């Protein structure tokens, strides 16, 4: 239930219109409200079991390449989920989200370049740096709206992109190679170990986002997306809520960037390019904007489509684009929208 700010009444006014009505089940437990997003535990546990089984299944088939591919998919699922937090649930169309992905990756790469290979130092710092850059960029960008917000986030991302190209000490346009993977007490050089670490972090981040959306903060954020003017009129500090959401999304993207650097073994300015931000946005749209599993599903489908198309033609972008066009026409609310529709029917 969306709580009212201190001092507000609880009558039949506009605040009441934004307060989701909760019904009570047979056992007296409140059912999920309009702004709540359940994990659907049965399906979630089945999905988790499938993901856990990927490495042994790939090893049994002697196709260990798929372990690395699965790791990459999970990392970008984390990045897409972080974007979905502000795009799907906050209504903030950021076209520069890849900047925070690159910041996290460069944090790990630059530290390793200077001899700091501990993941216990580099990964949390990547999260902090992603959040700090998001805080600064968001503090400026969120004072604009609509297409101006889109353009200013794009401008900041491109500024960081060209900044990293100009830093010749850290590889410039060619990127920065890592001496190895970060050290956390587990041999991350083994692809299976690295996969399970990535899976653990994705699950932890996913549950965090779900709990956040179902808390007061998430309810307010979604209400701001629906009617920002009304939420401001009844006393909510709209700007601060959006800025906090933008900062959290940047921090999660920074974590994804740290994992990308370790997975690929190289940090490149291309991680910050506008095309990478566009790819993340496509993942969210493909999976379902505003659906809890939207970013995850979109990342899985898009990256698998790319991998399959690459095996057939060098013009794989055309095939992927055709499939995406079909999905948008058939499922304008994304693939998760189709799932929701089937459940309702």
C-alpha positions as CSV (number, residue, x, y, z in Angstrom):
1,X,0.0,0.0,0.0
2,X,1.4,3.4,-1.0
3,X,1.8,5.4,2.2
4,X,1.0,9.1,2.3
5,X,3.5,11.7,3.4
6,X,3.3,12.9,7.0
7,X,0.4,15.2,7.6
8,X,-1.7,14.1,4.6
9,X,-5.2,13.0,5.2
10,X,-6.6,9.7,4.0
11,X,-9.8,10.8,2.4
12,X,-11.2,10.3,-1.1
13,X,-8.8,12.8,-2.8
14,X,-6.1,12.4,-5.3
15,X,-3.8,10.6,-2.9
16,X,-6.3,7.9,-2.5
17,X,-6.5,7.5,-6.2
18,X,-2.8,6.6,-6.2
19,X,-3.0,4.2,-3.3
20,X,-3.3,0.6,-4.5
21,X,-6.1,-1.4,-2.9
22,X,-5.0,-4.5,-1.2
23,X,-7.4,-7.4,-0.8
24,X,-7.0,-10.1,1.8
25,X,-6.7,-13.8,1.1
26,X,-8.4,-16.6,2.8
27,X,-5.7,-16.7,5.5
28,X,-5.9,-13.0,6.2
29,X,-2.6,-12.3,4.3
30,X,-2.6,-9.2,2.1
31,X,-2.6,-10.0,-1.6
32,X,-0.2,-8.2,-3.9
33,X,-1.2,-4.6,-4.7
34,X,-1.3,-2.9,-8.0
35,X,2.2,-1.7,-7.6
36,X,3.7,-4.9,-6.2
37,X,5.8,-7.3,-8.3
38,X,5.9,-10.9,-7.0
39,X,8.8,-13.2,-7.7
40,X,6.5,-16.1,-8.6
41,X,8.6,-18.4,-6.5
42,X,7.7,-21.7,-8.3
43,X,8.8,-20.4,-11.7
44,X,11.7,-18.6,-10.1
45,X,13.0,-21.8,-8.5
46,X,12.6,-23.8,-11.7
47,X,14.5,-21.1,-13.6
48,X,17.2,-21.0,-11.0
49,X,17.6,-24.8,-11.2
50,X,18.0,-24.6,-15.0
51,X,20.7,-21.9,-14.6
52,X,22.5,-23.9,-12.0
53,X,22.5,-26.9,-14.3
54,X,24.1,-25.0,-17.3
55,X,27.8,-25.7,-16.5
56,X,27.5,-29.5,-15.8
57,X,25.2,-29.8,-18.9
58,X,27.7,-28.0,-21.1
59,X,30.6,-30.1,-19.8
60,X,28.6,-33.3,-20.4
61,X,28.2,-32.2,-24.0
62,X,31.9,-31.1,-24.2
63,X,30.7,-27.6,-25.2
64,X,32.3,-25.5,-22.5
65,X,32.0,-22.5,-24.7
66,X,28.4,-22.2,-23.7
67,X,29.5,-21.6,-20.1
68,X,31.2,-18.3,-21.1
69,X,28.2,-17.4,-23.3
70,X,25.8,-18.0,-20.4
71,X,28.0,-15.8,-18.1
72,X,27.9,-13.0,-20.6
73,X,24.1,-13.3,-20.9
74,X,23.7,-13.2,-17.1
75,X,25.9,-10.1,-16.8
76,X,23.9,-8.2,-19.4
77,X,20.7,-9.4,-17.7
78,X,21.9,-7.6,-14.6
79,X,22.7,-4.5,-16.7
80,X,19.3,-4.6,-18.4
81,X,17.5,-5.1,-15.0
82,X,19.3,-2.0,-13.7
83,X,18.0,0.0,-16.7
84,X,14.5,-1.4,-16.3
85,X,14.5,0.0,-12.8
86,X,14.5,3.6,-14.1
87,X,13.0,3.0,-17.5
88,X,10.2,0.5,-16.7
89,X,9.4,1.5,-13.2
90,X,10.5,5.2,-13.1
91,X,9.6,6.2,-16.6
92,X,13.1,7.7,-17.2
93,X,14.2,7.0,-20.8
94,X,18.0,7.2,-20.3
95,X,20.0,6.8,-23.5
96,X,23.3,6.9,-21.7
97,X,23.0,4.0,-19.3
98,X,26.0,2.2,-20.8
99,X,28.2,4.9,-19.3
100,X,27.8,3.4,-15.9
101,X,28.6,-0.1,-17.3
102,X,31.8,1.3,-18.7
103,X,32.7,3.1,-15.5
104,X,32.4,-0.1,-13.5
105,X,34.6,-1.9,-16.1
106,X,37.2,0.8,-16.2
107,X,37.3,0.8,-12.4
108,X,38.4,-2.8,-12.4
109,X,40.7,-2.4,-15.4
110,X,42.5,0.7,-14.0
111,X,43.0,-0.8,-10.6
112,X,44.4,-4.0,-12.1
113,X,46.6,-1.9,-14.3
114,X,48.1,-0.4,-11.1
115,X,48.5,-3.8,-9.4
116,X,45.2,-4.0,-7.4
117,X,43.7,-7.3,-8.5
118,X,41.5,-8.0,-5.4
119,X,37.8,-8.3,-6.3
120,X,36.9,-7.4,-2.7
121,X,38.3,-4.0,-3.4
122,X,37.6,-3.5,-7.1
123,X,34.1,-4.8,-7.4
124,X,32.6,-2.7,-4.5
125,X,34.5,0.3,-5.8
126,X,33.0,-0.3,-9.2
127,X,29.5,-0.2,-7.6
128,X,30.4,3.0,-5.8
129,X,31.9,4.7,-8.9
130,X,28.9,3.7,-11.0
131,X,26.6,5.1,-8.3
132,X,28.6,8.4,-7.9
133,X,28.7,9.1,-11.6
134,X,24.9,8.3,-11.8
135,X,24.3,10.7,-8.9
136,X,26.2,13.6,-10.6
137,X,24.7,12.9,-14.0
138,X,21.3,12.4,-12.6
139,X,21.4,15.5,-10.5
140,X,21.8,17.5,-13.7
141,X,19.8,15.4,-16.2
142,X,16.7,15.0,-14.0
143,X,16.1,18.8,-14.0
144,X,15.0,18.2,-17.6
145,X,12.2,16.1,-19.1
146,X,11.2,14.2,-22.2
147,X,13.5,14.4,-25.2
148,X,15.8,16.8,-23.3
149,X,16.4,14.2,-20.7
150,X,17.1,11.6,-23.3
151,X,19.6,13.9,-25.1
152,X,21.4,15.0,-22.0
153,X,22.0,11.5,-20.7
154,X,23.3,10.6,-24.2
155,X,25.6,13.6,-24.2
156,X,27.1,12.6,-20.8
157,X,27.7,9.1,-22.0
158,X,29.4,10.3,-25.2
159,X,31.5,12.7,-23.2
160,X,32.8,9.8,-21.1
161,X,33.3,7.7,-24.2
162,X,35.5,10.2,-25.8
163,X,37.3,10.9,-22.5
164,X,38.3,7.2,-22.3
165,X,39.5,7.2,-25.9
166,X,41.8,10.2,-25.1
167,X,43.4,8.4,-22.2
168,X,46.3,6.8,-24.0
169,X,47.8,5.5,-20.7
170,X,44.8,3.2,-20.3
171,X,44.7,1.9,-23.9
172,X,42.8,4.7,-25.5
173,X,40.6,3.5,-28.4
174,X,42.2,0.1,-28.3
175,X,41.1,-0.6,-24.8
176,X,42.9,-1.9,-21.7
177,X,43.7,-5.6,-21.4
178,X,43.5,-7.2,-18.0
179,X,46.3,-9.4,-16.7
180,X,43.7,-11.8,-15.4
181,X,40.5,-12.0,-13.5
182,X,40.0,-10.5,-10.1
183,X,40.9,-12.5,-7.0
184,X,38.2,-13.2,-4.4
185,X,39.5,-16.4,-2.9
186,X,37.9,-18.5,-5.6
187,X,39.7,-19.4,-8.8
188,X,37.7,-17.2,-11.2
189,X,40.0,-18.3,-14.0
190,X,37.8,-21.4,-14.1
191,X,34.8,-20.5,-16.2
192,X,32.5,-22.6,-14.1
193,X,33.5,-20.8,-10.9
194,X,33.1,-17.5,-12.6
195,X,29.7,-18.4,-13.9
196,X,28.4,-19.3,-10.4
197,X,29.7,-16.1,-8.9
198,X,27.9,-14.1,-11.7
199,X,24.8,-16.1,-11.1
200,X,24.9,-15.4,-7.3
201,X,25.4,-11.7,-7.8
202,X,22.6,-11.6,-10.4
203,X,20.2,-13.4,-8.1
204,X,21.1,-11.1,-5.2
205,X,20.7,-7.9,-7.3
206,X,17.4,-9.2,-8.7
207,X,15.9,-9.9,-5.3
208,X,17.1,-6.5,-4.1
209,X,15.3,-4.8,-7.0
210,X,12.2,-6.8,-6.3
211,X,12.1,-5.9,-2.6
212,X,12.8,-2.3,-3.5
213,X,9.9,-2.1,-5.9
214,X,7.5,-3.7,-3.4
215,X,8.6,-1.3,-0.6
216,X,7.4,2.3,-0.1
217,X,10.2,3.6,-2.3
218,X,9.2,1.4,-5.3
219,X,5.5,2.3,-4.9
220,X,6.3,6.0,-4.9
221,X,8.6,5.6,-7.9
222,X,5.9,3.8,-9.9
223,X,3.3,6.4,-8.9
224,X,5.6,9.2,-10.1
225,X,5.9,7.4,-13.4
226,X,2.1,7.4,-13.7
227,X,1.4,11.0,-12.6
228,X,4.4,13.0,-11.5
229,X,2.4,16.2,-11.1
230,X,-0.1,14.7,-8.7
231,X,2.6,13.1,-6.6
232,X,4.4,16.4,-6.3
233,X,1.1,18.1,-5.4
234,X,0.4,15.8,-2.5
235,X,3.8,16.4,-1.0
236,X,6.3,13.7,-2.3
237,X,9.8,14.9,-3.1
238,X,9.7,13.6,-6.6
239,X,13.1,14.8,-7.7
240,X,14.8,13.0,-4.8
241,X,13.0,9.7,-5.5
242,X,14.0,9.8,-9.1
243,X,17.6,10.8,-8.3
244,X,17.9,7.9,-5.8
245,X,16.5,5.4,-8.4
246,X,18.9,6.8,-11.0
247,X,21.8,6.4,-8.6
248,X,20.9,2.8,-7.6
249,X,20.5,1.9,-11.3
250,X,24.0,3.3,-12.0
251,X,25.5,1.3,-9.1
252,X,24.0,-1.9,-10.4
253,X,25.2,-1.2,-13.9
254,X,28.7,-0.5,-12.3
255,X,28.6,-4.0,-10.9
256,X,27.7,-5.4,-14.3
257,X,30.6,-3.5,-15.8
258,X,33.0,-5.0,-13.3
259,X,31.8,-8.5,-14.3
260,X,32.0,-7.7,-18.0
261,X,35.7,-6.7,-17.6
262,X,36.4,-10.0,-15.9
263,X,34.5,-12.0,-18.4
264,X,36.0,-10.5,-21.5
265,X,39.5,-9.8,-20.2
266,X,39.5,-6.4,-21.8
267,X,38.0,-3.0,-21.1
268,X,37.0,-0.9,-24.1
269,X,35.5,2.5,-24.6
270,X,32.9,0.8,-26.8
271,X,31.2,-0.3,-23.5
272,X,30.2,3.4,-23.1
273,X,29.1,4.0,-26.7
274,X,25.5,5.1,-27.4
275,X,25.0,1.8,-29.4
276,X,25.6,-0.2,-26.2
277,X,23.0,2.0,-24.4
278,X,20.6,1.2,-27.3
279,X,21.3,-2.5,-27.0
280,X,20.4,-2.4,-23.3
281,X,17.2,-0.5,-24.1
282,X,16.3,-3.0,-26.7
283,X,16.7,-5.8,-24.2
284,X,14.3,-4.1,-21.8
285,X,11.8,-3.4,-24.5
286,X,12.0,-6.9,-25.9
287,X,11.5,-8.5,-22.5
288,X,8.9,-6.1,-21.3
289,X,9.2,-2.6,-20.0
290,X,8.0,-2.4,-16.4
291,X,7.9,-6.2,-15.9
292,X,10.2,-7.6,-13.2
293,X,11.7,-10.2,-15.4
294,X,11.7,-8.0,-18.5
295,X,15.4,-7.1,-18.5
296,X,16.4,-10.7,-17.8
297,X,14.2,-12.2,-20.6
298,X,15.2,-9.5,-23.1
299,X,18.9,-10.1,-22.5
300,X,18.6,-13.9,-22.9
301,X,16.6,-13.6,-26.1
302,X,18.6,-10.9,-27.7
303,X,22.0,-12.3,-27.0
304,X,20.9,-15.8,-28.0
305,X,19.5,-14.4,-31.2
306,X,22.7,-12.7,-32.0
307,X,24.7,-15.9,-31.3
308,X,22.5,-18.0,-33.5
309,X,22.4,-15.5,-36.4
310,X,26.2,-15.1,-36.3
311,X,26.5,-18.8,-37.1
312,X,24.5,-18.4,-40.3
313,X,25.5,-15.1,-41.9
314,X,27.7,-12.1,-41.5
315,X,24.6,-10.0,-42.0
316,X,23.2,-11.2,-38.7
317,X,21.9,-7.7,-37.7
318,X,19.3,-8.0,-40.4
319,X,17.9,-11.2,-39.1
320,X,18.0,-10.0,-35.5
321,X,16.2,-6.8,-36.5
322,X,13.5,-8.7,-38.4
323,X,12.8,-10.9,-35.3
324,X,12.7,-7.9,-33.0
325,X,10.3,-6.1,-35.4
326,X,8.1,-9.2,-35.3
327,X,8.1,-9.3,-31.5
328,X,7.2,-5.6,-31.3
329,X,4.3,-6.1,-33.6
330,X,3.0,-9.2,-32.0
331,X,3.8,-8.3,-28.4
332,X,3.9,-4.5,-28.0
333,X,4.3,-4.9,-24.2
334,X,7.3,-7.3,-24.7
335,X,7.6,-11.0,-24.3
336,X,6.6,-10.9,-20.6
337,X,3.4,-9.0,-21.7
338,X,2.5,-12.2,-23.7
339,X,3.0,-14.3,-20.6
340,X,0.9,-12.0,-18.4
341,X,-1.9,-12.0,-21.1
342,X,-1.9,-15.8,-21.2
343,X,-2.2,-16.0,-17.4
344,X,-5.1,-13.5,-17.3
345,X,-7.0,-15.5,-20.0
